[in-house]
Amino acid sequence: MNDQHLLASVPVRITLGRVLFAVTGIYITQTMISTLAMQSVPALVRAAGGSLALIGATTLFMLPWALKFLWAPTIERWRLPAGSQKRRSRPLILGGQMALAGLLLLAALTGYLKRAHPFQADELFWLFGFFMAAGLVAATLDIACDGFCVDQLSDGGYGWGNVAQVGGSYLGMMLGGGAFLLLAARYGWPFAAAGLAVMIMVFSLPMWRTAEPARSQPVAHRPSLGNALSRRSTWFGLLLIVGLNAGVRVVMPLSAPVLLDQGLDMASLGWLLGGGSIAAGLVGTLGGGLLIHSLGQWRALYCAFVLQAIVLLTVALCLWLLPAGSALPVLMGLTVAQFIVTACSMVCVYAVLMGLSSPLQAGVDFTLFQCADAGIAILGGTAGGVLAQYSGYSGSFFCAAGLTVAALVGLRIAHSIHKGRACKDRTASLC
């Protein structure tokens, strides 16, 4: 990549406030759809008498999010056409938003015509089809939205862009989970689905009112996975996301079982993992943005994951040293702390990854990083459960803390080696 290509990739940017306002609603929508599919639909299925095996099949809704790197180059080629100054992020995003709203309205109409109040078990298959399609659309428009963010934000704005991304995710969880189920319980799930469709259209308005500037001159680059994997910065980003997130992914599925086994009742756990986790996540998200603003991306990244390692180690020590039951109040507080530092670290790590994404194919590169994170979440969660089965909860948390510390040491060494190295494009800069 030469300097001319790099210069051609620099857009006339939209103001930071307008970008954040436009993308927050899109990120809320994406998580609202995934939460609806992964949490609310299983609840509806179970309420209708569906089997646990059938509920387990709802994990298939996550396949588009794990595999979207396969079609990311095609989306990115349409978003950034070679030989043209055009950018087509906005029509892709808005088209996806309208498709999601349409799918929810169609599901609601079908449910209403079948008089599905409450939800009936004989509608499982077509409902699964609706939400698989919705997951595919949401994962695809996420490619365009991430590319739009990297295009329109400067290095100093990546932190706030990820505040919008992670913060929007927590708000989407609240709407697609608790709010949907409350509406479904009171008015029926078709009404709840129609309500979310209206929300999606409202959340699309800021993007609708945002004009996307063209590139300064035509660019011949053709986005591809091969281009991404040929750059050192991409491999560094993949190692970074896998290494740093491996620890917390090992213990993430264990938070609820730990507290239950310590004697916490189900109702209290629901409040803690519902409202408590969302509130803590929003605090951590804002904290991550402020940390980046104060310290810069790399110092903030180190600081956030040092805090993460400390919390994980403290949980492990409490589980190891304190008698069963007596550690419950401390563990509840540490669980909230873990929610906060996890959200903070996610903002910091994804801000760095935005900087490692090429301005010529940001949608491909950033999608590749996200898919690697999804993959380590699956592998880490599975390994954490097996480890807890044979070595206890404390063993899993000690392992998680150790993995985080090892990743920080490795990152520090790798960053020192690469820092200041002359690069052919700005995305390879690790400074």
Disulfide bonds with the S-S distance in Angstrom:
none
